[in-house]
C-alpha cells in the first residue's frame, strides 16, 4: 500500500510540473486588475466554474463549495473554496490543482492536511476519492464550468440554427450565377427554463475554428484543432422556449467584416439570459466563413468591402426581421413568443454600420448599439431618431469622427469608451487566447492592455442595461449608474 502511494505521489508531481508553486500556494493571486478594487481585494471578474458538494472522512462529514479556474483545457487548472463540518464548528479552506482525473490539494483549518487522488466528472456531477494523513477522503456533488461567463439573468439559454434563403434577392457576390439567391445562416438564442437538461452546444464547428486559427498574426501551433470543444458555452441545443413569459423582445446581431457570430458568444448568451431573443446572422461573403447545413463553406469575398457589401448585410438584417415576423405566426416552436413591437439591434465594426443604417432606414428597430462600429455620416445623413449607444476602443472617445456621429444622434445617446481596449477586444477571442496560449500577453495579439475577462464583463453589462432600458422600459439610471461601476470606462450621454 505504501509503495502504491509513493508511486501515485510521484505521478501526480510529474503531471503538475508545468503549474507553478506560487499558484498552488495562493490560487486566488492571479487576479484580473481593476482600478476600482483595492489590490488586496481583487478577484476574478468571473471564475471558469463552480462546484458544491459533500465530503466524508472517517466519522467526519460536511459540505464544500468553491470555484475552478481552468488552464489550456477544461481538465487542467486550479480549484479553491471553503468547507465545513456538519457535527462541529470546524471549517476552513480548500486549495488544489487538477490535471485530468488527478487532484493534489490542501484542506486548510488550524492545521493543513494535504490530499491527493482521483476525481471523475460528467457535465454536471463529480465524485472523488483522495488519500490524506487523516485517512480516505470522499467527495461528491455538482459543478459547472466554461471558458465563458455564466449567466447573470433569470433564464438559461437555448440555441437553434436556421438556414434562410431570400428568394426575392439575387446573390450580389455571385453575379455570374443568375439563379443564385441570397442565403444566410441565423442562430436564434432564446430564453429557456433553468436546469433544462438538453446537451450544451459546441462553441463552433471545426471548419470555423480552423478559419479562426488562421486569423492569428503568429502561428498558434500548440493549439489542437479540436480546441473549440474546450470552450463549452452554457447554452443548450434546441430545448423548448420558456413559458414564464408569453413574449420576449427581439434583438438582431450583425458581426464585423471578416468575422463570424460565434466569436461574440459571451456577449450574446448572457444578454439572452435576461429575457431577450437574439438572432445572430452570419453574412456569407462578408463573414470570414459561413458553413451551411449541406456541408458547403463560403469564405470572405476577395473583393474589398464596398457599397454592395454594406447594402447586402443591411438587407440581411431586414430580411431576418421579416422572417421572424412570419415565424411568430406560423412556427410551432416560436409562434406567439416574439415581441415584434420591441426590436433592437447591435453589431461590431462593419456590423455596427449595419446597425446604424437599419435604425436610420427602418422604424421597426427601436434602439441600436454598436461595438466600435464603422459609422459614416453618409450612412445616416439626417441622423438617427432612436436611442443609440456607441461603445468604443481606447483612443476613439474624443475623436473628431465620433464627435461627428455623436451630433447625428437625435434621441437618448450614450458614448462608452473602454480604457486599454482595442477594436478586436469586443469579441471572445481574447478570453480564448488567455486559456490556450497563456504565456502570450493579449496586447501582443491585438487585444489591448485590459484583461479580456474584464473587457467582456464591461461590454455585456452595458449591452444588457441598454436593451433593458429601451426594450423592457427600465429607468435610464440603469445605464447611467454603470458609469461609476467601472473605472476603466469613459462615459458620455445626452
C-alpha positions in Angstrom: 0.0 0.0 0.0 2.8 2.4 0.9 4.6 1.6 -2.3 1.5 2.4 -4.3 1.0 5.7 -2.5 4.6 6.7 -3.3 4.2 5.8 -7.0 0.9 7.8 -7.1 2.5 10.8 -5.5 5.4 10.8 -8.0 3.0 10.5 -10.9 0.9 13.4 -9.6 4.0 15.6 -9.1 5.2 14.9 -12.6 1.8 15.7 -14.0 1.8 19.1 -12.2 5.3 20.3 -13.1 4.0 23.0 -15.5 1.9 24.5 -12.7 3.9 26.9 -10.6 4.2 26.5 -6.8 3.0 30.1 -6.4 -0.3 29.3 -7.9 -0.6 26.3 -5.6 0.1 28.3 -2.5 -2.3 31.1 -3.5 -4.7 30.1 -6.2 -6.5 33.5 -6.0 -3.3 35.5 -6.6 -3.6 35.5 -10.4 -6.3 38.2 -10.5 -7.7 40.4 -13.2 -6.9 44.0 -12.2 -9.5 46.7 -11.8 -8.7 50.3 -10.7 -12.0 50.3 -8.8 -10.9 47.4 -6.5 -8.0 47.7 -4.0 -5.1 45.4 -4.8 -5.6 43.2 -1.8 -9.3 42.7 -2.5 -9.1 42.0 -6.3 -10.9 38.9 -7.6 -11.6 37.4 -11.0 -14.4 39.1 -13.0 -15.7 35.5 -13.1 -14.3 32.1 -12.3 -14.3 29.4 -15.0 -16.6 27.2 -13.0 -18.1 26.4 -9.6 -18.8 23.4 -7.5 -20.8 22.4 -4.4 -21.0 19.1 -2.7 -20.4 16.9 0.4 -17.4 15.2 1.8 -16.7 12.4 4.3 -13.6 11.3 6.1 -13.9 8.7 8.7 -16.6 9.8 11.2 -16.5 13.4 10.0 -18.6 14.8 7.2 -19.6 18.2 5.9 -20.2 20.5 2.9 -17.9 22.3 0.5 -18.3 24.9 -2.1 -15.9 26.7 -4.4 -14.7 27.8 -7.8 -12.5 26.5 -10.7 -10.0 28.3 -12.9 -9.2 26.3 -16.0 -5.9 26.2 -17.9 -5.3 25.4 -21.5 -8.1 22.9 -21.5 -11.0 22.2 -19.1 -9.2 19.2 -17.5 -6.3 21.3 -16.3 -6.5 24.1 -13.7 -6.9 25.1 -10.1 -9.7 24.9 -7.5 -10.3 26.9 -4.4 -13.2 27.2 -1.9 -14.4 26.6 1.6 -15.5 23.5 3.7 -17.3 23.0 7.0 -18.4 20.1 9.1 -22.0 19.2 10.0 -21.3 17.9 13.5 -18.9 20.7 14.7 -17.9 24.3 14.2 -14.8 23.3 12.3 -14.4 25.0 8.9 -11.6 26.1 6.6 -10.4 26.5 3.0 -9.5 24.1 0.3 -7.0 24.8 -2.5 -5.8 22.4 -5.2 -4.7 21.8 -8.7 -6.1 19.2 -11.1 -4.9 17.5 -14.3 -7.3 15.1 -15.9 -8.5 12.8 -13.1 -5.6 13.6 -10.8 -6.0 16.1 -8.0 -3.5 17.4 -5.5 -4.6 19.9 -2.8 -4.7 21.2 0.7 -7.5 21.2 3.3 -6.7 24.2 5.5 -8.0 25.0 9.0 -6.0 25.4 12.2 -3.7 22.8 10.6 -3.1 21.9 7.0 -3.9 18.5 5.6 -2.5 17.6 2.1 -4.6 15.2 0.0 -4.2 13.7 -3.4 -6.2 11.2 -5.5 -8.7 10.8 -8.3 -11.9 12.6 -9.4 -14.5 11.6 -12.0 -16.9 14.0 -13.5 -19.5 14.5 -16.2 -21.4 17.6 -17.5 -23.0 18.2 -14.0 -21.7 15.8 -11.4 -18.4 14.8 -9.8 -17.1 12.3 -7.3 -13.7 11.7 -5.9 -11.6 9.6 -3.6 -8.4 11.0 -2.0 -5.7 10.0 0.4 -4.5 12.2 3.2 -2.7 11.8 6.5 -6.1 11.6 8.3 -7.3 8.7 6.0 -9.5 8.4 3.0 -11.4 11.5 1.9 -14.5 11.1 -0.3 -16.5 13.8 -2.0 -19.3 14.2 -4.5 -21.5 17.0 -5.8 -22.4 19.1 -8.8 -20.4 21.5 -10.8 -20.5 23.8 -13.9 -17.6 25.1 -16.0 -16.9 27.1 -19.2 -14.3 29.5 -20.5 -17.2 31.9 -21.0 -19.1 33.7 -18.2 -22.1 32.1 -16.5 -25.5 33.7 -17.0 -26.5 36.6 -14.8 -30.1 36.6 -15.9 -33.2 34.6 -14.8 -33.1 32.2 -17.7 -30.9 29.5 -19.2 -30.4 29.8 -23.0 -31.5 27.6 -25.9 -30.0 27.7 -29.4 -31.5 26.9 -32.8 -29.7 27.2 -36.1 -31.7 28.2 -39.1 -30.8 28.3 -42.8 -32.7 31.2 -44.5 -33.0 31.9 -48.3 -34.3 35.2 -49.6 -35.9 34.2 -52.9 -36.6 37.9 -53.7 -32.9 38.8 -53.7 -30.2 37.5 -56.0 -26.7 37.0 -54.6 -24.7 40.1 -55.4 -21.4 38.3 -54.7 -22.0 35.7 -57.4 -23.3 37.8 -60.2 -22.2 35.3 -62.8 -24.9 32.9 -61.5 -28.3 34.4 -62.3 -30.1 31.6 -60.3 -28.2 32.1 -57.0 -30.5 33.6 -54.4 -29.1 35.2 -51.2 -28.9 32.7 -48.3 -27.7 33.2 -44.8 -27.2 31.3 -41.6 -29.0 32.6 -38.5 -28.6 31.3 -34.9 -31.5 32.0 -32.6 -30.7 32.3 -28.9 -33.7 32.3 -26.7 -34.7 32.1 -23.0 -35.4 28.6 -21.6 -36.3 27.5 -18.1 -33.5 26.9 -15.6 -31.9 23.4 -15.4 -33.1 22.4 -18.8 -31.4 19.0 -19.4 -30.6 19.4 -23.1 -27.0 19.0 -24.3 -24.7 22.1 -24.3 -23.7 23.5 -27.7 -20.3 23.4 -29.2 -18.7 26.8 -29.4 -18.3 26.5 -33.2 -17.6 23.8 -35.8 -14.2 22.5 -36.9 -14.2 24.5 -40.2 -15.0 27.8 -38.4 -12.3 27.1 -35.8 -9.7 26.4 -38.5 -10.6 29.7 -40.1 -10.3 31.5 -36.7 -6.8 29.9 -36.1 -5.7 31.2 -39.4 -6.5 34.8 -38.4 -3.7 34.9 -35.8 -0.8 37.2 -36.6 1.6 34.5 -35.3 1.4 30.7 -35.7 -0.5 29.0 -32.8 0.9 25.5 -33.4 0.3 24.5 -29.7 -3.5 24.8 -30.0 -5.1 21.5 -31.1 -7.6 21.5 -34.0 -10.4 20.5 -31.6 -9.7 23.2 -29.0 -13.1 24.7 -29.8 -14.6 21.9 -27.8 -12.8 23.2 -24.7 -14.8 26.4 -24.6 -18.1 24.8 -23.6 -20.7 27.6 -23.8 -23.6 27.2 -21.3 -26.3 27.4 -24.0 -28.3 24.3 -24.7 -29.2 22.7 -28.1 -32.9 23.3 -29.1 -34.8 23.0 -25.8 -38.4 24.3 -25.6 -38.7 28.1 -25.2 -39.5 29.3 -21.6 -43.2 29.6 -20.9 -42.7 32.0 -18.0 -43.4 35.0 -20.3 -45.7 34.9 -23.3 -43.4 37.1 -25.4 -39.8 38.3 -25.5 -38.2 41.3 -27.1 -36.1 40.7 -30.2 -32.5 41.8 -30.9 -30.7 41.3 -34.2 -26.9 40.9 -34.1 -24.5 41.6 -37.0 -20.8 40.6 -36.9 -17.8 42.5 -38.1 -16.2 42.3 -41.6 -14.3 39.0 -41.9 -15.9 37.8 -38.6 -18.4 35.2 -37.6 -21.2 35.4 -34.9 -19.7 32.6 -32.9 -16.8 34.8 -31.6 -19.4 37.0 -29.8 -21.0 34.2 -27.9 -20.2 35.6 -24.4 -21.8 38.9 -25.5 -24.9 37.1 -26.8 -25.5 34.3 -24.2 -25.8 36.5 -21.1 -27.9 39.1 -22.9 -30.4 36.3 -23.8 -30.5 35.1 -20.2 -32.1 38.4 -19.3 -35.2 37.6 -21.3 -34.4 38.5 -24.9 -34.4 36.5 -28.2 -31.2 37.3 -30.2 -31.0 36.5 -33.9 -27.3 36.4 -34.8 -26.5 36.5 -38.5 -23.6 35.0 -40.4 -23.4 37.1 -43.6 -21.9 35.0 -46.4 -19.0 36.6 -48.3 -18.8 39.3 -45.6 -18.2 36.7 -42.9 -14.9 35.0 -42.6 -16.6 31.7 -43.3 -20.2 30.5 -43.4 -20.9 26.8 -43.1 -24.2 25.6 -44.4 -26.2 22.5 -43.3 -25.3 20.7 -46.5 -21.6 21.0 -45.8 -20.8 23.9 -48.1 -18.4 26.5 -46.8 -18.4 30.1 -48.1 -15.5 32.3 -47.3 -14.9 36.0 -47.3 -15.1 37.6 -50.8 -11.7 38.6 -52.2 -13.3 41.9 -53.3 -12.8 44.9 -50.9 -15.9 45.9 -48.8 -17.8 48.3 -51.0 -21.3 49.7 -51.2 -22.9 46.4 -52.3 -21.3 44.7 -49.2 -22.9 47.1 -46.7 -26.2 47.1 -48.6 -26.2 43.3 -48.6 -25.8 42.9 -44.8 -28.4 45.7 -44.2 -30.9 43.8 -46.3 -29.9 40.6 -44.5 -30.9 42.1 -41.2 -34.2 43.4 -42.5 -34.9 40.1 -44.1 -34.3 38.2 -40.9 -36.8 40.5 -39.1 -39.3 39.8 -41.9 -38.8 36.1 -41.4 -39.1 36.3 -37.6 -42.4 38.1 -38.2 -43.7 35.2 -40.3 -42.3 32.7 -37.7 -44.3 34.4 -35.0 -47.4 33.4 -36.8 -46.6 30.0 -38.2 -43.6 28.4 -36.5 -44.6 25.7 -33.9 -41.5 26.4 -31.8 -41.6 30.2 -31.6 -45.2 31.2 -32.6 -46.6 33.8 -30.2 -43.3 34.3 -28.3 -41.6 37.0 -30.4 -42.5 40.5 -29.3 -42.1 42.3 -32.6 -43.3 45.6 -31.0 -39.9 45.7 -29.2 -37.0 45.1 -31.6 -33.4 46.3 -31.1 -30.1 45.7 -33.0 -26.4 45.7 -32.3 -23.3 44.9 -34.2 -19.5 45.1 -34.2 -17.4 47.1 -36.6 -19.0 46.6 -40.1 -22.0 45.2 -38.2 -22.1 48.5 -36.3 -22.5 50.3 -39.6 -25.3 47.8 -40.4 -27.0 48.7 -37.1 -26.9 52.4 -37.7 -28.3 52.1 -41.2 -31.1 49.7 -40.1 -32.1 52.2 -37.4 -32.0 55.1 -39.8 -34.0 53.3 -42.5 -36.4 51.0 -40.7 -38.6 52.2 -37.9 -39.2 48.7 -36.7 -35.8 48.9 -35.0 -36.4 50.8 -31.7 -32.9 51.0 -30.4 -29.3 50.4 -31.6 -25.9 49.7 -30.1 -22.5 49.5 -31.8 -19.3 47.8 -30.7 -16.6 50.1 -32.1 -18.8 50.5 -35.1 -17.7 51.8 -38.5 -20.3 54.6 -39.0 -20.0 57.4 -41.5 -22.1 60.5 -42.0 -23.3 59.4 -45.4 -24.9 56.4 -43.9 -27.2 58.5 -41.6 -27.3 62.0 -43.2 -30.3 63.2 -41.2 -29.4 61.4 -38.0 -30.8 58.5 -36.0 -34.0 59.2 -34.2 -33.9 56.1 -31.9 -32.0 55.7 -28.7 -28.4 54.8 -29.6 -25.3 53.7 -27.8 -21.7 53.7 -29.3 -19.1 51.6 -27.4 -15.5 52.5 -28.5 -12.0 51.2 -28.4 -9.4 53.2 -26.4 -8.4 56.4 -28.1 -11.7 57.0 -30.1 -13.8 58.5 -27.4 -12.9 62.1 -28.2 -12.0 61.7 -31.9 -13.4 64.1 -34.5 -15.1 61.2 -36.4 -17.0 60.2 -33.3 -17.9 63.8 -32.5 -19.5 64.0 -35.9 -21.6 60.8 -35.4 -22.5 61.9 -31.9 -24.1 65.1 -33.3 -26.3 62.9 -35.6 -27.9 61.0 -32.7 -31.2 62.8 -32.1 -32.7 60.7 -29.2 -31.2 59.4 -26.0 -27.5 58.8 -26.8 -24.6 57.1 -24.9 -20.9 57.1 -25.6 -18.8 54.4 -23.8 -15.0 54.2 -24.2 -13.1 51.3 -22.5 -9.6 52.3 -21.5 -7.0 49.7 -22.6 -9.3 48.2 -25.2 -8.8 47.6 -28.9 -11.2 47.0 -31.9 -10.9 43.2 -31.6 -11.4 43.2 -27.9 -15.2 43.3 -28.5 -15.1 39.5 -29.1 -14.5 36.3 -27.1 -11.1 35.7 -28.7 -9.1 37.4 -26.0 -10.6 35.0 -23.4 -9.8 32.0 -25.6 -6.2 33.1 -26.0 -5.8 33.7 -22.3 -6.5 30.0 -21.9 -5.0 28.4 -25.0 -1.8 30.5 -25.1 -1.5 31.9 -21.6 2.2 32.9 -22.0 1.5 35.3 -24.8 0.2 38.7 -23.4 -3.1 39.7 -25.1 -1.8 43.0 -26.2 0.8 41.3 -28.4 -2.1 39.7 -30.3 -4.1 42.9 -30.7 -6.4 42.7 -27.6 -5.1 45.7 -25.7 -3.9 46.1 -22.1 -7.2 45.5 -20.4 -7.7 41.9 -19.3 -10.1 40.0 -21.7 -12.5 38.9 -19.0 -12.8 42.5 -17.7 -13.4 43.7 -21.3 -16.2 41.2 -21.8 -17.7 41.9 -18.4 -17.9 45.7 -19.1 -19.2 45.2 -22.6 -22.0 42.8 -21.8 -23.0 44.9 -18.7 -23.7 48.0 -20.9 -25.4 45.9 -23.6 -27.8 44.4 -21.1 -28.5 47.7 -19.4 -29.1 49.5 -22.7 -31.6 47.0 -24.1 -33.4 46.5 -20.7 -34.0 50.3 -20.6 -35.2 50.6 -24.2 -36.9 47.3 -24.8 -38.1 46.5 -21.3 -38.9 50.0 -20.0 -36.4 50.1 -17.2 -35.3 53.5 -15.9 -32.5 55.3 -17.7 -30.5 55.3 -14.4 -29.9 51.6 -15.1 -27.4 52.7 -17.7 -26.1 55.9 -16.1 -25.2 54.1 -12.8 -22.8 51.8 -14.7 -20.5 54.7 -15.5 -19.4 54.7 -11.8 -19.1 50.9 -11.5 -16.2 50.5 -13.9 -13.2 52.9 -13.6 -12.0 51.7 -17.0 -14.9 53.5 -18.7 -15.1 56.9 -20.3 -18.8 57.8 -20.4 -21.0 60.5 -22.1 -24.7 60.8 -22.6 -27.2 63.3 -23.8 
